Amino acid sequence: MTRRILQFRLPDRFIVGTIGMPGERTFYLQVRQGSELVSVAFEKQQASVLADRVDQLLDEVTATR
């Protein structure tokens, strides 16, 4: 599979969500910037790591204020 790198410098929206019943869920990441909208399916573990990293970043921002 070809690897694509997408960059959104100032996204308007960033959402992680699921579709499906527990045990059969598909996880999605969706980003919108202007008229561009990208949705990517990914694994539950990746969603967990992403959530942990966002939490760390928010802690860092709060600590600098």
Secondary structure, DSSP 8 states (H G I E B T S, - for coil): --------SS-SEEEEEEESSTTS-EEEEEEEETTEEEEEEE-HHHHHHHHHHHHHHHHHHHHT-
